[in-house]
Amino acid sequence: MVRYALAVAVAALFLQPIAASAQEDNRPAFKMHRFDEDWRALCDPSRRTEFLDGIKCIPLGNGTTLTLGGELRERFEAFRNPGFGLEKPRDRVFLHRALLHADLRIQDTARLFLQVGSLMQSGRKGGPALTDIDRFDLMQGFLDIALPLGVSRLTLRGGRQEMSFGSSRLVSVRDSPNIRRAFDGGRVFLASGNYRVDALYARPVAISPKGLDDKANKAEQLWGVYGTGPIIGPLKADLYYLGYKRDRGRFAAGAAREQRHTLGMRLFGKAGTFDWDVEGAFQFGRFGGGDIRAWTIASNVGVTFETLPLKPRLGLKADIASGDRNGNDGRLGTFNALYPRLPYFSDANLVSPANIIDVQPSLQLELTPALSAELAWNPLWRQTTADAIYGPPLVPIAGTAGQRGRFIGHQAIVGLEWQATPNITLASQYVHFQPGSALQRIGGRRTDFVFVSAAYKF
C-alpha cells in the first residue's frame, strides 16, 4: 500500500498544474472537512482543466449532482523515548490512510454525504495504538435538509460526522493520528450572512479495528450551542456553551462519573499585518460527589512582515489551563479540553492541555509561495504542583501529582510543509523535548520525534 500511494502521488505531481495556476482559475480548494467543499462549478465541462475533474461534478438531472473524492496519505513517525521513555525506548510506525467519499446534492434542499476508509499501520512495537487501525468502516455518513428562511438558511444534519468549532481547542478532528475523530448525532445550524449558530448533540465514535463495526461511544456525550460572527471592523467573536458527560473520568484526584459545562468566548481577527486569536473558558459541573471549577485562557497572536524577503511571521502562543490544587477538598480544578485538535503543542503529542502554562514563540517563513517553514520553542510548566502532568488523552502520568518542580520541560520544533500541487501536500516536523525535574524524578528522559507525510487529495 505504501508503494501504491507514493506512486499515485508522484504520478499526480506531473499531471497537475502548479498551485499558483489553480488559484488563478478560482477553483474550489480542498478543505480540512471534505464536506465543506462545493465542486458544482465543474459541472460545466469547459471549466474542467485537471486530472479527475470529471468525477468532481457528475450531473444526474433535475438539479441533482454527485461529487466523488478521496485521500491517500502515507505518514512515517519515529520516536526515541516515546512518552518520555517511561514505557519503551523507541518506536516507529508507518501509517496508511485511504479515504473515499461521495457527496450527493439534490438542488439546494437535500444532501447525502458518505465517506468510507481503510486505515492500517505497520511497524509499531508492542502492537497498534487505538487510532492506528480500522480495516474498513464508515468514517462519515450524514443527511442534510436545508430550509430557506428569507435571507437566512436553516440546515438539519443527522448521522456520523466530523466537527470542528472555532480555533479547534475544544472540539476538532485529530488529523495527525491515522484515524480522524467523528461523532454520531445531530446538528442544527442557522446561517445568515457572516453569522452562524450551531446546536448539537452527539457521541464520539468508538473505534474498532474490524470491518464495519464502529459504534457511538455510549460512555460519552457532547451537546451545546456555538455562535460566531463579526463584531466591529476586523474584530470577530465566538460565544459558546458545551455540555459534556462521561461515565468515568480519570484525574489525579481519582476516577468518577464526570459531567461538566463549558462557557467560553473567543475574539479573533486580522488588521493589516497583525492577527490575533484569544479565547477564555470556564467550566463547572460535578465529578463524583464533588464539584468542578476549572478554566483556561489561550492565545495566538502574530505579526507578518509582508514586504520583507520570505514574508516572516513572528508569532506567540500562550496558554494556561487550571489544575487541581487539592485532591481532597471535594472540588476538581483540572481543566478538560474535551476533544481538542491533535497535535496541540507539537506533533510529538506528549502533553495534554490540562494543569499547564506554556508559551510558544515562533518564526514562520515563506520559502516559496508553496513551501513554508516554522521554527518554534515551547517551554511548559504546571499550573499547580499538587496536580499531575497529563499525557494524551488526558491521562495523569503516575508519580507526578504532588511532585515538587513546576517545570515540565521544553521542546524545540522545526517544521516544513510543501503544497506541491493543489492535490499533493508533503510535510515534516522534528521535535526535541527536554524534560524538567518533575519528569526526571520519575525516570523521564529526553525525547526526539520526527514525522514525514505525503498526502494526495482528489
C-alpha positions in Angstrom: 0.0 0.0 0.0 2.9 2.4 0.7 4.4 1.9 -2.8 0.9 2.3 -4.3 0.2 5.6 -2.5 3.6 7.0 -3.3 3.3 6.0 -7.0 -0.1 7.7 -7.2 1.3 10.9 -5.6 4.3 11.0 -7.9 2.1 10.4 -11.0 -0.3 13.1 -9.9 2.5 15.6 -9.4 3.2 15.5 -13.1 -0.5 15.5 -14.0 -1.4 18.6 -12.0 -0.6 22.2 -12.7 1.3 24.1 -10.1 -0.7 25.5 -7.1 -0.5 29.1 -8.3 -2.3 28.4 -11.6 -5.1 26.6 -9.8 -5.7 29.7 -7.7 -5.8 31.8 -10.8 -8.6 29.6 -12.1 -10.6 30.3 -9.0 -11.1 26.6 -8.5 -12.6 25.3 -5.3 -10.0 24.4 -2.7 -9.5 21.2 -0.8 -10.5 21.7 2.8 -10.0 20.1 6.2 -13.6 18.8 6.2 -14.2 17.4 2.8 -18.0 18.1 3.1 -17.2 21.8 3.2 -16.2 21.7 -0.5 -18.6 22.6 -3.3 -17.5 21.5 -6.8 -20.7 22.2 -8.7 -18.9 24.8 -10.8 -17.2 22.0 -12.6 -20.5 20.7 -13.9 -19.6 23.0 -16.8 -17.2 20.8 -18.9 -15.4 23.9 -20.2 -14.1 24.5 -16.6 -12.5 21.1 -16.3 -8.8 21.5 -16.7 -7.2 19.0 -14.4 -6.9 15.2 -13.9 -10.1 13.7 -12.4 -12.2 16.8 -12.9 -14.8 14.6 -14.5 -15.7 13.0 -11.2 -15.9 16.3 -9.2 -19.3 17.1 -10.5 -21.5 14.5 -12.2 -24.9 15.9 -13.3 -27.7 13.4 -12.6 -30.6 15.6 -13.8 -33.2 17.8 -12.2 -30.6 19.8 -10.3 -29.0 16.7 -8.7 -25.2 16.3 -8.7 -22.7 13.7 -7.5 -19.2 14.5 -6.4 -16.6 11.8 -5.8 -13.3 12.3 -4.0 -10.8 10.9 -1.5 -7.4 11.0 0.1 -4.4 8.8 0.2 -1.9 9.5 2.9 1.3 7.9 4.0 2.9 9.0 7.2 6.1 7.8 8.9 6.8 8.5 12.6 9.9 7.7 14.6 10.2 8.2 18.4 13.1 8.0 20.7 11.7 7.6 24.3 8.0 8.0 23.4 6.0 9.0 26.5 9.3 10.4 28.0 10.8 6.8 27.9 8.6 5.6 30.8 7.4 2.5 28.8 9.7 1.8 25.9 12.9 3.3 24.5 12.0 3.5 20.8 9.1 3.3 18.4 8.4 3.8 14.8 5.4 3.3 12.6 4.1 3.6 9.0 0.5 4.9 8.9 -1.5 4.2 5.8 -4.8 6.2 5.2 -7.2 5.7 2.3 -10.5 7.6 2.3 -13.2 7.8 -0.4 -16.3 9.9 -0.3 -19.4 10.6 -2.3 -21.4 13.8 -2.0 -24.9 13.7 -3.5 -26.8 17.0 -3.6 -30.4 17.4 -4.6 -30.6 21.1 -5.7 -30.0 23.2 -2.6 -32.5 21.3 -0.4 -31.1 17.9 0.5 -27.7 16.3 0.6 -26.2 12.9 1.4 -22.5 12.7 2.3 -20.8 9.3 2.7 -17.1 8.6 3.4 -15.5 5.2 3.9 -12.0 4.5 4.8 -9.3 1.8 5.3 -6.7 2.8 7.9 -3.7 0.5 8.6 -0.3 0.6 10.2 2.9 -1.4 10.1 6.0 -1.5 12.3 4.7 -0.2 15.7 6.4 -2.0 18.5 4.1 -3.6 21.0 1.1 -3.5 18.7 -1.0 -0.8 17.2 -2.3 2.3 19.0 -6.1 2.8 19.3 -6.1 5.3 16.4 -3.9 3.2 14.1 -6.2 0.6 12.6 -9.7 0.5 11.2 -9.7 -2.0 8.3 -12.8 -0.8 6.6 -15.6 1.3 8.0 -17.9 4.2 7.6 -16.0 7.3 8.6 -18.8 9.7 7.9 -22.4 9.3 6.7 -25.0 12.1 7.2 -28.1 13.6 5.7 -28.6 17.4 5.4 -32.0 19.0 4.9 -31.9 22.7 4.2 -34.7 25.1 4.8 -34.5 28.7 3.4 -35.7 31.4 5.9 -35.7 34.6 4.0 -32.1 35.7 3.7 -31.1 33.0 6.3 -30.7 29.3 5.9 -31.5 26.6 8.4 -29.8 23.2 8.0 -30.7 20.0 9.8 -27.9 17.4 9.8 -28.1 13.9 11.3 -25.6 11.0 11.2 -21.9 10.3 11.5 -19.9 13.5 11.0 -16.7 15.3 11.8 -17.0 18.5 13.8 -14.7 21.5 14.4 -15.5 24.8 16.1 -13.6 28.0 16.3 -9.9 27.5 16.9 -10.4 23.8 17.5 -9.2 24.0 21.1 -12.2 22.1 22.4 -13.9 20.3 19.5 -12.0 19.2 16.5 -10.8 16.3 14.3 -7.4 14.7 15.0 -5.7 14.8 11.7 -2.2 13.7 12.7 -3.2 10.3 14.0 -4.3 7.8 11.4 -8.0 7.8 12.2 -9.7 11.2 12.4 -12.3 11.9 15.1 -16.0 11.7 14.2 -19.3 11.9 16.1 -22.7 10.2 15.8 -25.5 12.6 16.4 -27.3 15.6 15.1 -26.7 19.3 14.4 -28.9 22.2 13.5 -27.2 25.3 12.2 -28.6 28.7 11.2 -26.5 30.8 8.8 -27.3 34.4 7.9 -24.6 36.4 6.1 -21.4 36.1 8.2 -23.2 34.9 11.3 -23.8 31.3 12.2 -25.2 29.4 15.2 -24.9 25.7 15.7 -26.8 23.5 18.2 -25.6 19.9 18.6 -26.0 16.6 20.4 -23.6 13.8 19.7 -21.4 11.0 21.0 -17.9 10.3 19.8 -17.3 7.2 17.6 -15.6 4.3 19.3 -13.0 2.8 17.0 -12.9 -0.9 16.5 -10.2 -2.4 14.2 -12.5 -4.9 12.4 -14.7 -4.0 9.4 -17.9 -2.0 9.6 -18.2 -2.3 13.4 -17.5 1.3 14.7 -20.3 2.5 17.0 -21.1 5.5 19.1 -19.4 5.5 22.5 -22.2 5.2 24.9 -20.0 6.3 27.8 -19.6 9.9 26.5 -21.9 12.6 25.4 -21.4 16.1 24.0 -24.1 18.8 23.5 -24.2 22.6 23.2 -24.6 25.8 21.2 -21.9 27.6 19.3 -22.3 31.0 17.7 -19.8 33.0 15.6 -19.8 36.3 13.7 -18.3 39.8 13.2 -18.5 42.4 16.0 -17.0 45.6 14.6 -14.4 46.2 11.9 -12.0 43.3 11.8 -13.0 42.0 15.2 -14.9 38.7 15.3 -16.2 36.7 18.2 -17.4 33.2 19.1 -19.7 32.6 22.0 -20.4 29.0 23.2 -21.8 26.6 25.7 -20.7 23.0 25.6 -22.0 20.2 27.8 -20.0 17.0 28.4 -20.6 13.8 30.2 -18.6 10.6 30.6 -19.2 7.6 32.8 -15.7 7.5 34.1 -13.3 10.5 34.1 -9.8 9.9 35.4 -7.7 12.5 37.1 -5.0 12.6 39.7 -7.8 13.2 42.3 -9.4 9.9 41.3 -11.8 8.3 38.9 -15.6 9.0 38.9 -18.6 10.0 36.8 -17.9 13.4 35.2 -20.4 16.0 33.9 -19.1 19.4 33.1 -20.4 22.6 31.4 -18.1 24.9 29.5 -18.9 28.6 28.9 -16.5 30.4 26.6 -15.7 33.3 24.4 -13.2 33.8 21.6 -12.0 37.1 20.0 -10.2 36.8 16.7 -9.4 38.7 13.5 -6.7 40.4 11.4 -5.9 44.1 10.9 -3.1 44.8 8.4 -0.1 42.8 9.4 -1.4 41.9 12.9 -3.5 38.8 13.6 -5.0 37.7 16.9 -6.9 34.8 18.5 -7.7 35.0 22.2 -10.0 32.6 24.0 -11.2 32.1 27.5 -13.5 29.4 29.0 -14.9 28.5 32.4 -16.0 25.0 33.4 -18.4 23.9 36.2 -20.2 20.7 37.0 -19.9 17.5 39.0 -17.2 14.9 39.5 -18.4 12.0 41.5 -19.9 13.6 44.7 -17.9 16.8 44.3 -17.9 20.0 42.2 -15.9 21.1 39.2 -14.4 24.5 38.9 -11.9 24.9 36.1 -10.8 27.4 33.5 -8.4 28.2 30.6 -7.1 31.2 28.7 -5.4 30.6 25.4 -4.0 33.0 22.7 -2.2 33.0 19.4 -1.0 36.4 18.1 1.4 37.3 15.3 2.8 40.0 13.0 3.6 39.2 9.3 6.2 41.3 7.5 4.8 41.1 4.0 7.4 43.4 2.4 10.4 41.5 3.7 12.0 38.6 1.9 10.4 35.2 2.9 7.5 37.2 4.5 8.4 36.3 8.1 5.6 35.9 10.7 6.6 36.4 14.3 4.1 34.5 16.4 3.4 33.9 20.1 1.1 31.3 21.5 0.4 31.3 25.3 -1.9 29.0 27.2 -2.9 28.5 30.8 -5.2 25.7 31.9 -6.1 25.2 35.5 -5.1 22.2 37.7 -6.4 20.8 40.9 -4.8 22.4 43.9 -6.2 20.0 46.5 -7.3 16.5 45.6 -9.1 16.0 48.9 -11.3 19.1 49.1 -14.2 17.7 47.0 -13.7 20.2 44.2 -12.0 19.2 40.9 -9.9 22.0 39.4 -8.4 20.3 36.4 -9.4 21.7 33.0 -10.7 19.2 30.5 -10.2 20.3 26.8 -12.9 17.7 25.7 -12.0 16.8 22.1 -9.1 19.1 21.1 -7.2 19.3 17.9 -4.2 16.9 17.6 -1.5 17.9 17.5 -2.0 20.6 20.2 1.5 21.8 21.2 3.5 19.8 18.6 3.1 16.6 16.5 5.0 14.7 19.2 1.8 15.0 21.2 3.4 14.4 24.6 1.3 16.6 26.9 -2.4 17.4 27.2 -3.7 21.0 27.7 -4.6 20.4 31.4 -2.8 21.8 34.5 -0.4 23.7 32.3 1.2 27.0 31.5 3.0 27.3 28.2 4.4 29.9 25.8 5.5 29.2 22.2 7.3 31.9 20.3 7.7 31.0 16.6 9.0 32.2 13.3 7.3 31.2 10.1 8.9 31.7 6.7 7.5 31.5 3.2 10.5 30.0 1.4 8.5 29.9 -1.8 4.7 30.5 -2.5 4.2 26.8 -1.9 6.9 25.9 0.7 6.7 27.2 4.3 9.0 26.6 7.3 8.4 27.1 11.0 10.8 27.3 14.0 9.3 27.3 17.5 10.3 26.9 21.1 7.8 25.7 23.7 8.6 25.7 27.5 5.8 24.2 29.7 5.0 24.4 33.4 2.4 23.0 35.6 -0.3 25.4 36.8 -0.1 23.7 40.2 2.4 21.1 41.5 -0.4 19.5 43.5 -1.9 18.1 40.3 -0.3 15.7 37.8 1.3 16.2 34.4 -1.3 14.9 31.9 -0.4 12.9 28.8 -2.8 12.3 25.9 -5.7 11.7 26.0 -5.9 13.5 29.4 -4.3 10.7 31.4 -2.4 11.6 34.6 1.2 10.5 34.5 1.8 8.3 37.5 4.0 9.8 40.2 3.9 13.4 39.0 1.0 14.6 41.3 2.4 16.3 44.3 5.9 16.0 42.9 8.0 19.2 43.5 9.1 21.1 40.5 6.7 23.1 38.4 8.7 23.0 35.2 7.5 20.2 32.9 10.2 20.7 30.2 10.7 22.5 26.9 10.6 21.4 23.2 12.2 22.8 20.1 10.2 22.4 16.9 11.2 22.6 13.3 8.6 22.0 10.6 8.3 22.1 6.8 5.2 22.0 4.6 5.2 21.9 0.8 1.9 22.3 -1.2 3.5 20.7 -4.2 0.2 20.9 -6.2 -3.4 21.7 -5.1 -3.7 17.9 -4.6 -0.4 17.0 -3.0 0.9 18.0 0.4 4.3 17.0 1.8 5.1 17.8 5.4 7.7 17.0 8.1 8.4 18.0 11.6 11.2 17.4 14.1 10.7 17.8 17.9 13.2 17.6 20.6 11.8 17.6 24.2 14.0 18.0 27.3 12.1 17.1 30.5 12.1 19.1 33.7 12.8 18.0 37.2 9.4 16.5 37.9 9.6 14.2 35.0 13.3 13.4 35.6 12.5 12.2 39.1 10.1 9.5 37.8 12.6 8.4 35.1 11.5 10.7 32.3 14.1 11.1 29.5 14.7 13.5 26.7 12.5 12.7 23.6 13.1 13.0 19.9 10.3 12.7 17.4 10.2 13.1 13.6 7.4 12.6 11.1 7.3 12.7 7.3 4.0 12.6 5.4 2.7 12.7 1.8 -1.0 13.2 1.2 -2.8 13.2 -2.1 -6.4 14.5 -2.3 -8.8 14.3 -5.2 
